[in-house]
Every structure is written in structure tokens, then in C-alpha cells.
Amino acid sequence: MPAFCRSCLTRVPKQRRCPSCGSPRILDHPELFDLSIAHMDCDAFYASVEKRDNPELADKPVIIGGGRRGVVSTACYVARIRGVRSAMPMFQALKLCPDAVVIKPRMSVYVEVSRAIRAMMEDLTPAIQPLSLDEAFLDLTGTEKLHGAPPAIVLAGLVNRMHRELGVTGSIGLSHNKFLAKVASDLDKPRGFSVIGQAETMDFLADKPVGLIWGVGQASGAALETAGIRTFTDLRRWEHRDLVARFGSMGDRLYHLARGEDRRKVNAHEPIKSISHETTFFEDTADREILDGHIWRLAEKVSARAKARELAGRVVTLKLKRADHRALSRRVALRDATQLADRLYRTARGLLDQVSDEGPFRLIGCGLSELCPAAQADLSGDLLDPQAGQRAGAERAADKIRARFGTDAIVKGRALR
């Protein structure tokens, strides 16, 4: 049985402790050294960075989010044990975890750490497909001779290096395709390393809920349940033509994923078509002030990702979803592309004003599309808003100050809503 120690990376026989360093972190699997498609997902990324920068928070519950009228962006595992979840209203989170330390997001710091992680990945393989600041797919096929070790050991070395040099931890999912690698990375968080081999794929998926499949949310999950489909075994009972007839192109995808088949490649050069963020509320809301605060936070996140990737977008989209899952969207094309949080916020807020439906809403999202290089962004002024150039300069200056002194150095009042 192939096995190695995740602490010292020594290949060892299958046993309870490493004979070299005494660590109990032994990983073994029949296909351990044959698989090369991985998904790395940082553990409670924002909270981990905050605990790294303030060691006094190490054993405390930490929530990243806005003021009492805001929502939870993420929470450390101590807070999650108490029931705190992303997108939960802050007042509810503090009822569950009254001793939590609440910290406003420092997006510029998180972007900097994300870039450092990406550089570490690039030392291992050029085949990297980022999904967000804190997760990515990696394909290490054919790299064993280069590194002198199979992908599994190299990946364990990656997360060890992240912890040692950056003070953040990550979990690895290793399998024979992207779908299963992503599923595996969630099996043993935090600091997990899970493997799904080809031989066990069908048995592993059999009793799992179809909600494991990307894109199967509450609405599509309800449609599948109406058809009597709750697990992968239920899904496998359907013929391909029947799934396609009922669910369209999604039916074809469901048929193959039900059998653990995913032919998508880890594409390092896959063009990014849009940048967006959304949040699902813990409780539906029609309060425009609360929605306004969410739009600002989402605009900041979209802006941070655009700046990190040196991209801008010409089309701004606002997405809303009612309690009955009916989706509403509004979009507008700008005269020139932008990556500025201020311009994103003001544009998306204007789109919200155009929505006559009073709600309540269960989800809100903000996005940029028709992307272009950042050098093409914000080139012309706004004749209808003489202060736009001044605010843009202030935002750029604030970005530099936050990068040096932390996001708390400058906080906008609307971020506290």
C-alpha cells in the first residue's frame, strides 16, 4: 500500500506513526502515487490571515464581516463549530457566538497572500487554474521526474510550505479529474488531504447527494428531487436521452458526473469571461439600506479580484433572487471599462434603484463582464459626475495605504452597514 508522512514527506510503510519524525499524519491509498489532478482549497482563508497577523486571536472565534447590520463573509473553524456560517446576518452570528472577534475584511492583504500562494504553485506546475483567491486546480501529470517525487508528495509539500512561510493552511483533494478532486478537498477540512481513486469512484459516489455537483443549488436540487433524484444512485437509473429531454444540457452533464466522468482539463489559460460575487442571506430581506451595504461589500470584492488579475470590465451586472428563487438581473454597459469599487458600487446601486420589485430577496450579486486589460480602464472622465476623478484617485491612494498598513487604516462608513 503506497503511503507517506505528510509532515516530513518520507515514504513509509502503512502504519500509525512515521518512523522518521513520529508524526501520525500518514496518508495511504492504493492509487496514491498514480493520481495527478488536484484541488487546493485554503482553510477559512480570510480568518487564517487575520490569526496569522494577530497571534492573540489563535484560539479565539473570529468572524470576518461588517458591523452588526452586516453579514458574515467567512468565519474560522472555532466559530463554525458554534454554528456561524457565511452570509449569516452578523446579529445572528453574535447570538450564536457572543465572544467572537469581528474583523472587517482586508482584501488587499488577502490578495497579496493569494499571489504568494500562486507563486508557490507555479514552482510545481504551469497547469494551474485559479477559481478564487483561495482555491485552484493543479495538474501535475508528468512532473514526477522533475520533482523527484509523485504529485501526492509534492502537493503535501506545497501546503506545508504555505503554512511555514505564509502562516495559512490548505486542504488537498487528489483524484483523476477535476470534479472528484474538488469533492475530495472538502472531505477532511481543515488541513486535510483526501484521495478518490478510479477504482472506488462509483462506490464512493453511490450514496452521496446530488448537491455535490457544481451548479446544483436549491432550485435545481428541488427540480431533481421532484424527479425522484436525491443521490448519485438515483441519477444513474436514468437513461442519457431521458435526462437530456428533461434537463437539457444539464442532463448530459449530470449523466457523466453521476459516473465520475469529467473530461475538462486544468486550463491555465482559460479566458476569464466575468468576475462576480454574490451572497445568500440567512434571512430574506427587502431593506434597501441592508441591500445597499451588501452592494458595497460585493463591489469591493469584485474590484479586488479585478485589480489582482489586472483586469477591468465594461458591463456591470446586478443580480437578485427572490424568496421563491425567481431571479432578477439588471445590467448596463459603461462608456469605458472600470475596476474601481466606487464606480462598481454606484453603477450597481443605480441598477437596484431601477428594480420595482420590492422583494424580499434571498440573494444579491454584483459582477463585471466584457473584460479587458486594466490599462484600458477608467480612461475618460464623467461629465455628469465631476467628482468621479477625485474619488478614483482617492481609491487608488487608499489601495496603496491599505497594502502597506492594512485595510483598517481606511474604512468607508457604508462598509459598516
N, C-alpha and C positions, 0 to 999 in steps of 0.2 A: 504494500500500500504506500504510494508516494506521500511523503509528509515532510514538513519543515517547521522550524520555530519562527514565529512571526516577530519575536523580539530580537534575536541575533541573526536570523536568516540562515541558520545552519540546517542542512538536510539531515533528518534524523529518522530512526525507525518510529513507527506508530507507538506512542507511549504517553503517559500522563505529563511528564515534565521533560524539558530539554536537558540532555546530559551535559551540554556545554555551558549554559547560563542558568539553568534551574527554572526557567520560565514555564508556566503551564500553558502558554499560548501556542499550542501545537495545532497545526492545520493539516488534515489528511483527507484525501479523496481519491478514488480510483483514476480519475481523469485530471488530477490537479496540475500535472505538468504538460498536458496536451491542449489546454484551452487558452485562448488569447484575446478574446473580446471582453472588455471590462467597462464598468461604470463606477466612477469615483464620486461620492457624494459627501461633502463636508458635514460634520455633525453640529447642528444648531449654530451655523456659521457666524452670524452676527453676534450672538451671545458669547461664543467662544473667543472671538476677537476682543470683546469687552472684558472678559475674565482674564485674558492674557495681559491686557494693558492695565488692569487693576487687580492684582493678586488677592486683595481683600475680598473680592467677590467670589473666590474659588468655590466655596461650599454654600453659597447663598443662591436662592432662586432669583433669576434675572429675567426680566421681560423687556424686550425691545419694542418700543412703540411711543405713541404720543401721550397727551395729557389724559385726564380722567374721562374726557369725552371722545378720546381717540380709540384706536383698536390695537390689538397685539400684532406686530409684524412677525415676530418669532419669539420663542422662549427657550431657555436652557432646559435640560432634562430634569433638573430638580423641580422646576416649575411645572413641567409637563406631567410629572407624577401626581401633582396636586390637581390636575385637570385643565390646566391652561393650554389653549390651542391658538394657532394663528387665526387672525381675523375675528377673534372674540373681542367684544367691547371691553375696554380697559376696566370699567367699573365692575364688570362681571369677573374678570380675571383677578382683580384685587379682592373680591369677596372670597374666591377660592384660595387665594394665596396672599393674604394681607401683609405678610412680611417681605414681599417681593421688592427687589430693587428695579425701578423702572428707568430705562435709559433711552434717550432719543437716538434714532439711527444715525450713524456716521458713515454715510455712503462713500465718501471719498476715501476713507480708511479701508473700508471693505473692498473697494475696487483695487486699491494698492496691494492688499494681501492676495486678492484673486490673481492679479498679474504675476505675483511671485510664484503662486502655485502653478500657473500656466507655464512659466519658465522651467520649473522642475519637471513638468510633464514633457516638455519639448526636449529635455535631456534623454528621454526614454524612447520617444517615437514621434515622427511628424504627423501621424494619423490621430489627431485629436479633434473632437467635435464638441465644443462647449455648449451646454444647454442654458447655463446661467452663470452668475458669478461664482457659485459654489459647487457646480457639478459638471461633469463632462464624460463623454465616451472616449475610450482609447482602444486602438487596435495594435497589439504588439506582435502580430503574426510575423515570423521570420526574424525576430530580434534576439533570439537566444544566443546565437553565435557572437553577436555584437556585445552583449552584456555578460556573457559567460554564465547565464542563469535563465531558467524558464520564466515566462511572463509572471506567473504567480509570485515568485520570489522578488522579482523586480517591482511589482506593484506593492508588496508589503514594505519594501524599502522606500517607496515613494511616500506612503503615509507616515512611516517612521521619520523620514526627513522633514515632512511638513510639521510634525509635532515638535521635533528637535529644533528646527530653525525658525519656524513661524509661530509656534505655540498653538496651532489648531489641529484638530483631529479629523479623520475622514473614515468612511466605510467603503469597502470594495465589494463589488459584485462581479464575479467572473463566470463566463459561460461561453456558448458557441454562437450567440447572436446578441444583438442589441436589446431586444425585448427582454430576454431572460437575464441578461446582465443587470438591467435596471431593476427588475424584480428582485434579484439576488441582493443588491446593495441595500435594500430595505429590510432584509430578514433579521439582521443582528446588530442594529444600531444601539448605542454608538460604538465606535472603534471596532466595527465588525468586518469580517471577511467571509463571504458566503459563496459557495460554488454550486452551480447547477450543470451537471454533465449531460451529454447527449443521451446516454443510456437511460437516465432516470427522468427525462423531460416529461414524457406522457404521464407517468405515475405521479410525479411532483405536482403537475397542474390539475390532475383529475378532480380533486375536491375543492379547488380554490375558487373563490368568487370571481365572476367575470369583471368585477370592478378593478381587478389588477391591470386590465387592458387600458392603455392610454386612450383618452378620449371618451371612455365610458364613465360619464358623470351621473348625476341623479336623474336627469331627463332620459338619457339613453338607457340607463340602468333600469328605469321603470318600464321602458318600451320592451326591453329584453325580458323582464320579469313577466310582463303581460303575455309574452310568447312562451312562457314556461322555462326560460333560460336564466338560471341563477349561478350555475357552476360551469366549468370547462367541460365536464362530462355531459351536461345538458346540451351544450353548444355542439359537441361532436356528434350528437344524434341527428343533426340537421344535414341534409344534402347541400352541397355548394350552391346549386341553382335555386334552392328554396331560400337560403339565406340572402342571396343577391336579390331575389324577387321581393323579399320583404324589407330588407335594409339597404338596398342599393350597393354603392361601392364599399360602404362599411361592412356589408355582409361578406364580401370577398376577403377583406382584412380579418374579420372575425374567424372565418373558416380556417385560415392559415395559422393565425396566432393560437387558436384552440389546440393545434397540434404542435405548438412550439416552433413554428416556422417563421422566420423573419429574414428576408434576403437583403435588407437595407445595409449598405456599407457605412462604416465610420468615415464620414466625408469631411476632411479638414477644410475643404474649400467650398463647401456648400454655401451658396449665397444666402445671406440673411435678408428675408423679404420684409420683415417688420420687427419692431421692438415694442413690447406691450407688457403691462402688468395689470392684474385685477385682484380684487379681494371679495370674498363672500362673507357677508355679515353674519354674526352669531344670531342676531335678531333682525328681522326685516325692518327697514326704516324708510320714512318719507320726509324726514327732517332735512331741509335743504342746507342748513348750516353743517350738519354732520356730513352730508354728501360733498359739500364744498371742501371740508377738511380732508376727506378721502382723495378728492381730485388733486389737491396739492401734494399729498404724500405719493400718490401714484406718478404724478408728473416728475417729482424728484427722482423716483426710482428709474423711470424711463430715461430721463435726462442723464442720470449717472451711467446707465448701460450704454447709451449712445456716445457719451464722452469717452468711456473706457474703450469702446471699439472704434473711436474716431469716425463716427457716422452721424448723419443728420437725416431728417425726413421732411417731406413736403406736405404729407397728408396727416392730419390729426384726427383720431377716432375716439369717440366716447361710446362706451358700451354699458347698457343697463339690463338687468334681468329682474322681472317681476317675481312675486312670490309664487305665481303659477308657472314659472320657468319660461314665460314668454319673453323673448329677447327684443330689446330696442337698441338701435345704434344710430349715431349721427356722425357724419364725417365732413371735413372741409379741407380744401386744398389751399395752402398758403401761397403767397406770391413767390417766396423763396424758402428753401429748407431751413429747419431750425434744429438745435439740440439743447436749447435753453429751457430750463424748468419753468421760468417765469412765463415765457411765451406759450409753452405747452399748457400750463395751468390756465392762463387767460383765455386761450382758444377753447380748451375743453369746458371751461366754466361757461363760456358763451354758448356752447352746444347744449349744455344742461338747461340753460335758460330757454332753449327752443323746444324742450320736451314738455308737451302739455300734459302728459300722463303724470299724475301726482303720486303714483306708487301705491303701496310701499314697494321697495325694491329689496332684493336679496343679494344682489351683486352689482359691483360697479368696476369698470375697467377703463384704461386710457392707453392709447397706442400711437406709434409713429409708423408710417409706411412710405412707399416710394423713396427708398433710402438712397443716399449719395454720400461721397466723402465729406468729412467735416469742413474741409477747406471751402466748400461751396455753400456753407451755411451762413445765414443771417448777414447777407451782404448789403441789402438795401434797408433803408430806414422805413419807418411807418409814419406817413404824413398825417394820419388820423390820431397818432399817439406820439407826440413829441418826446415824451419821457422814456420811450422804449429803449433808445440807445443808451441812456443813462442807466437804466435798470440792467441792461445786458452787461455793461461794463462793471457794474456793482456785483453781478453774479459771478463774472469771471474772477474778479478780485476776491470774492468770498470763497470761491473754489480753492484758490491758492492759499488763503488763510486757513481753511479747514484742513487742507492737505498737510499743512505744517503743524497746526496746533489742535486739530480735532474739530469735528462738526459742532461741538458745543460752544466753540468760540463765537459762532454766529448762528442764531436761531430765529427764524421768522415766526411772528406771532400766529400766523394761520397754521403752522405746523403743530400747534398745541391743541387744535380743535379735535 
